[in-house]
Amino acid sequence: MHKSPARPILALALLLTTTLWSGSVCAGTGFAISGPASIDTKFPIIQAVDPLPNTVLQGGQMIVLNWSLSDDNPNADPAANVAEMWLGDVLAESLAFSPGTGQHAWNWTVPDAGQAPIFALPAPNPFNPMTRLNFSLPEAGPVKVTVHDARGFLIDTLLHNHQPAGSLSLRWNGTDKSGRRQAGGTYFFGLEYPFEGQTRHLVRKAVLLP
């Protein structure tokens, strides 16, 4: 689980200059300097409440994850306030939560190790020019699959409609929604899918070779 600190607001002196010309003669120069601004230097404090360390979990079991957050200057960007569940080195699921000080809880269902992964790792990875995304949807309902770059910008929405439960396969050929080829680098694939009356989120990443 992580909480990004509020983005610093730096007190910068920004000099803007404009030169006015009249024919070939400089008529004058205007300038302005930005005013002072505060800097957020206090990091948020996060404390995990439960489950306790080394708790043994079973597939299909639903547990409640609780944590507290103290932040006097929170970042309002939803992408900066995210709880994550990692299975080894794989990001299994993530949950956006409201910024600011308070108690937070997440009802999470432990995946069954014997079942096909809901969102398998992209393959091939690294790739050029195409990678495939394979899913095993537990329930029918609205499904959304997106591609973001490393800066968090939306590159394309690969799917956004109602899907039946079961297997689903998509591919991404390294282009945006307008068909423009994207630069090499790390890209993130997001899956939104319904499960037990809630919208769940999973994220995978892959590297596009130049």
Secondary structure, DSSP 4 states (H G I P E B T S, - for coil): -EEPPPPP------EEEEEEEETTEEEEEEEEEPPP-----PPPEEEEEESPTT----TT-EEEEEEEEE-SS----GGGEEEEEEETTEEEEEEE---SSEEEEEEEEPPPTTSPPSBPPPBSSSBSS-EEEEEEESS-EEEEEEEEETT--EEEEEEEEEE-SEEEEEEE-SB-TT-PBPPSEEEEEEEEEEETTEEEEEEEEEEE--
